[in-house]
Amino acid sequence: MVRVQEIPLNQIQRPLPRANDPNKVEALMESIAAIGQQEPIDVLEVDGRYYGFSGCHRYEACQRLGKETILARVRKAPRSVLKMHLA
């Protein structure tokens, strides 16, 4: 089951760091500042903790804008699914 909700940025762990395109982050910052976040990021909820593997540019844009929360599609998953993402 997937639900969409606002999640505090500081509660999302990003175990696979990625290099973001600074131009894309800037464009997203402008868009989010003007019209808000339109597309949620995807996170896994495992044992009450949130893990983000996609939406890297949106995540960084929201961080740089000083947002406290981010709109996310949350999917509960067992630890075995998290391990597959980390493999």
Backbone as a chain_set.jsonl record, in Angstrom:
{"seq": "MVRVQEIPLNQIQRPLPRANDPNKVEALMESIAAIGQQEPIDVLEVDGRYYGFSGCHRYEACQRLGKETILARVRKAPRSVLKMHLA", "coords": {"N": [[0.844, -1.184, 0.0], [0.565, 2.183, -0.857], [1.056, 5.473, 0.256], [0.617, 9.029, 0.106], [2.347, 11.641, 1.588], [3.497, 14.382, 3.658], [6.807, 14.47, 4.71], [9.257, 14.949, 7.22], [12.301, 16.347, 6.153], [14.648, 15.784, 7.529], [14.237, 13.263, 8.496], [14.592, 11.448, 6.533], [16.64, 9.035, 5.3], [19.368, 8.819, 3.119], [20.89, 6.466, 1.726], [22.467, 5.97, -0.536], [24.49, 8.057, -1.836], [24.349, 10.549, -4.392], [25.591, 12.328, -7.229], [24.278, 15.339, -8.069], [22.844, 17.177, -10.819], [23.661, 20.456, -10.968], [22.326, 22.478, -12.403], [19.802, 21.412, -12.875], [18.898, 21.157, -10.253], [18.789, 23.867, -9.516], [16.788, 24.767, -11.32], [14.614, 23.273, -10.393], [14.432, 24.343, -7.821], [13.579, 26.945, -8.386], [11.084, 26.368, -9.563], [9.737, 24.961, -7.468], [9.706, 26.954, -5.522], [8.034, 28.78, -6.775], [5.605, 27.413, -7.501], [5.281, 25.288, -5.814], [5.997, 21.9, -4.73], [5.433, 19.55, -7.156], [5.593, 16.855, -7.864], [5.754, 13.96, -5.947], [8.507, 12.51, -4.073], [9.833, 9.163, -3.913], [9.77, 6.99, -1.174], [10.93, 4.397, 1.008], [9.458, 2.888, 3.792], [10.792, 1.405, 6.471], [10.664, -0.453, 9.28], [9.723, 1.83, 10.665], [11.448, 3.814, 9.819], [12.549, 6.091, 7.282], [13.649, 5.73, 3.952], [15.264, 7.064, 1.206], [15.627, 6.68, -2.275], [15.254, 7.695, -4.735], [14.374, 10.72, -6.555], [16.364, 12.562, -6.066], [17.184, 15.123, -6.984], [14.929, 16.708, -6.443], [14.826, 16.385, -3.683], [17.272, 17.619, -2.874], [16.76, 20.212, -3.84], [14.588, 21.005, -2.231], [15.84, 20.915, 0.262], [17.815, 22.921, -0.049], [16.163, 25.099, -0.334], [15.364, 25.44, 2.203], [13.22, 24.064, 3.197], [11.231, 22.256, 5.523], [9.842, 19.917, 5.246], [8.997, 17.326, 2.844], [7.097, 16.31, 0.061], [6.072, 13.018, -0.269], [5.795, 9.735, -1.691], [5.008, 7.045, 0.139], [6.038, 3.828, 0.806], [5.513, 0.998, 2.638], [7.841, -1.422, 3.656], [9.516, -4.576, 4.09], [12.616, -5.347, 5.814], [14.099, -6.938, 4.079], [13.537, -5.98, 1.505], [14.697, -3.456, 1.617], [17.381, -4.26, 1.835], [17.761, -5.307, -0.726], [17.726, -2.978, -2.246], [20.062, -1.838, -1.417], [22.009, -3.511, -2.289]], "CA": [[0.0, 0.0, 0.0], [1.335, 3.414, -0.983], [0.348, 6.69, 0.66], [1.362, 10.264, -0.148], [2.329, 12.484, 2.783], [4.659, 15.238, 3.926], [7.745, 13.838, 5.639], [10.381, 15.831, 7.541], [13.526, 16.037, 5.403], [15.695, 15.241, 8.398], [13.928, 11.879, 8.848], [14.822, 10.598, 5.366], [18.028, 8.624, 5.121], [19.721, 8.613, 1.704], [22.076, 5.62, 1.856], [23.272, 5.933, -1.759], [24.684, 9.444, -2.277], [24.476, 10.74, -5.83], [25.973, 13.666, -7.679], [23.155, 15.956, -8.773], [23.096, 18.209, -11.82], [23.343, 21.727, -10.31], [21.354, 23.245, -13.196], [18.486, 20.817, -12.633], [18.52, 21.527, -8.884], [18.4, 25.29, -9.561], [15.487, 24.864, -12.005], [13.604, 22.753, -9.471], [14.281, 25.315, -6.74], [12.733, 28.028, -8.906], [9.733, 25.832, -9.746], [9.14, 24.67, -6.16], [9.457, 28.244, -4.864], [6.936, 29.472, -7.453], [4.317, 26.688, -7.55], [5.269, 24.165, -4.88], [6.456, 20.601, -5.227], [4.357, 18.934, -7.919], [5.761, 15.402, -7.942], [6.357, 13.421, -4.728], [9.611, 11.569, -4.179], [9.465, 7.836, -3.429], [10.562, 6.52, -0.038], [10.552, 3.153, 1.669], [9.384, 2.934, 5.255], [11.23, 0.13, 7.008], [10.753, -0.388, 10.742], [9.475, 3.189, 11.121], [12.451, 4.743, 9.286], [12.346, 6.403, 5.867], [14.835, 5.627, 3.102], [15.033, 7.617, -0.12], [16.548, 6.217, -3.308], [14.975, 8.446, -5.959], [13.996, 12.099, -6.25], [17.556, 13.222, -5.514], [17.196, 16.549, -7.327], [13.842, 17.35, -5.678], [15.254, 16.369, -2.282], [18.278, 18.672, -2.686], [16.112, 21.51, -4.057], [13.823, 21.333, -1.02], [16.826, 21.192, 1.308], [18.436, 24.226, -0.295], [15.143, 26.127, -0.125], [15.095, 25.532, 3.637], [11.953, 23.403, 3.532], [11.352, 21.286, 6.6], [9.22, 18.674, 4.828], [8.936, 17.057, 1.417], [5.993, 15.446, -0.324], [6.636, 11.71, -0.61], [5.009, 8.506, -1.79], [5.608, 6.166, 1.135], [5.686, 2.413, 0.673], [6.061, 0.184, 3.725], [8.552, -2.573, 3.126], [10.335, -5.296, 5.075], [14.056, -5.123, 5.737], [14.644, -7.654, 2.919], [13.425, -5.085, 0.347], [15.74, -2.447, 1.799], [18.66, -4.892, 1.515], [17.853, -5.408, -2.188], [18.059, -1.641, -2.755], [21.431, -1.527, -1.014], [22.934, -4.491, -2.896]], "C": [[0.891, 1.25, 0.0], [0.471, 4.585, -0.526], [1.236, 7.885, 0.362], [1.218, 11.15, 1.08], [3.567, 13.365, 2.823], [5.517, 14.539, 4.981], [8.853, 14.841, 5.95], [11.642, 15.387, 6.793], [14.569, 15.357, 6.282], [15.408, 13.811, 8.859], [14.167, 10.918, 7.683], [16.312, 10.31, 5.254], [18.251, 8.356, 3.628], [21.008, 7.803, 1.674], [22.973, 5.543, 0.621], [23.451, 7.344, -2.286], [24.897, 9.519, -3.789], [24.918, 12.163, -6.114], [24.825, 14.228, -8.508], [23.635, 16.989, -9.779], [22.695, 19.549, -11.211], [22.323, 22.566, -11.074], [19.936, 22.726, -12.972], [17.99, 21.175, -11.231], [18.049, 22.978, -8.853], [17.025, 25.463, -10.201], [14.367, 24.367, -11.102], [13.375, 23.711, -8.31], [13.362, 26.449, -7.18], [11.281, 27.569, -9.024], [9.034, 25.605, -8.405], [8.822, 25.966, -5.418], [8.229, 28.929, -5.464], [5.598, 28.742, -7.318], [4.232, 25.517, -6.592], [5.744, 22.886, -5.546], [5.291, 19.895, -5.898], [4.408, 17.407, -7.91], [6.414, 14.895, -6.663], [7.603, 12.592, -5.038], [9.091, 10.224, -3.671], [10.377, 7.457, -2.269], [10.027, 5.174, 0.432], [10.468, 3.423, 3.157], [9.68, 1.534, 5.767], [11.423, 0.295, 8.505], [10.632, 1.044, 11.26], [10.49, 4.217, 10.648], [12.224, 4.9, 7.79], [13.673, 6.378, 5.119], [14.484, 6.121, 1.707], [16.084, 7.152, -1.103], [16.325, 6.948, -4.627], [14.597, 9.868, -5.556], [15.133, 12.922, -5.693], [17.566, 14.728, -5.775], [16.11, 17.302, -6.553], [14.215, 17.442, -4.207], [16.25, 17.506, -2.025], [17.663, 20.058, -2.861], [15.34, 21.931, -2.809], [14.752, 21.655, 0.142], [17.382, 22.599, 1.155], [17.453, 25.376, -0.139], [14.802, 26.299, 1.359], [13.774, 24.915, 4.048], [12.204, 22.402, 4.651], [10.789, 19.929, 6.208], [9.268, 18.546, 3.309], [7.771, 16.105, 1.161], [6.562, 14.126, -0.824], [5.553, 10.65, -0.74], [5.704, 7.508, -0.891], [5.097, 4.743, 0.926], [6.342, 1.663, 1.819], [6.686, -1.06, 3.121], [9.308, -3.272, 4.251], [11.819, -5.007, 4.843], [14.674, -5.815, 4.517], [14.577, -6.793, 1.655], [14.488, -3.995, 0.437], [17.103, -3.021, 1.42], [18.841, -5.045, 0.013], [18.249, -4.067, -2.796], [19.515, -1.286, -2.475], [22.465, -2.44, -1.676], [23.63, -3.938, -4.12]], "O": [[1.847, 1.345, 0.769], [-0.705, 4.674, -0.881], [2.461, 7.772, 0.365], [0.109, 11.385, 1.559], [4.548, 13.126, 2.12], [5.014, 14.08, 6.006], [9.343, 15.516, 5.044], [12.001, 14.209, 6.799], [15.285, 14.463, 5.83], [16.237, 13.206, 9.538], [13.969, 9.711, 7.823], [17.131, 11.22, 5.129], [17.415, 7.74, 2.967], [22.097, 8.372, 1.606], [24.117, 5.098, 0.717], [22.649, 7.798, -3.102], [25.545, 8.655, -4.381], [24.653, 13.081, -5.338], [24.449, 13.653, -9.529], [24.693, 17.596, -9.614], [21.512, 19.771, -10.957], [21.537, 23.288, -10.461], [18.987, 23.505, -12.89], [16.808, 21.462, -11.04], [17.029, 23.288, -8.238], [16.19, 26.212, -9.692], [13.294, 24.969, -11.051], [12.241, 23.875, -7.861], [12.474, 26.862, -6.435], [10.361, 28.288, -8.635], [7.884, 26.005, -8.222], [7.787, 26.067, -4.76], [7.471, 29.584, -4.749], [4.573, 29.37, -7.051], [3.218, 24.82, -6.556], [5.873, 22.809, -6.768], [4.261, 19.666, -5.263], [3.368, 16.749, -7.946], [7.508, 15.339, -6.315], [7.737, 12.042, -6.131], [8.021, 10.161, -3.064], [11.599, 7.583, -2.359], [8.847, 4.857, 0.276], [11.32, 4.113, 3.717], [8.917, 0.597, 5.529], [12.251, 1.092, 8.947], [11.347, 1.434, 12.183], [10.404, 5.382, 11.035], [11.77, 3.976, 7.115], [14.678, 6.922, 5.577], [13.522, 5.652, 1.098], [17.281, 7.212, -0.822], [17.137, 6.824, -5.544], [14.511, 10.184, -4.37], [14.911, 13.869, -4.938], [17.913, 15.514, -4.893], [16.347, 18.406, -6.065], [13.955, 18.454, -3.557], [16.092, 18.267, -1.07], [17.999, 20.981, -2.12], [15.429, 23.082, -2.38], [14.479, 22.568, 0.921], [17.416, 23.372, 2.112], [17.854, 26.502, 0.154], [14.044, 27.197, 1.726], [13.259, 25.206, 5.128], [13.264, 21.779, 4.715], [11.195, 18.905, 6.757], [9.538, 19.507, 2.59], [7.503, 15.206, 1.958], [7.43, 14.109, -1.697], [4.551, 10.654, -0.025], [6.861, 7.158, -1.126], [3.892, 4.495, 0.876], [7.564, 1.681, 1.966], [6.141, -1.669, 2.201], [9.693, -2.646, 5.239], [12.209, -4.486, 3.798], [15.667, -5.33, 3.976], [15.473, -6.872, 0.815], [15.11, -3.652, -0.569], [17.895, -2.35, 0.76], [19.962, -4.925, -0.482], [19.021, -4.022, -3.753], [20.126, -0.519, -3.219], [23.663, -2.163, -1.624], [24.434, -4.635, -4.74]]}, "num_chains": 1, "name": "protein.A"}
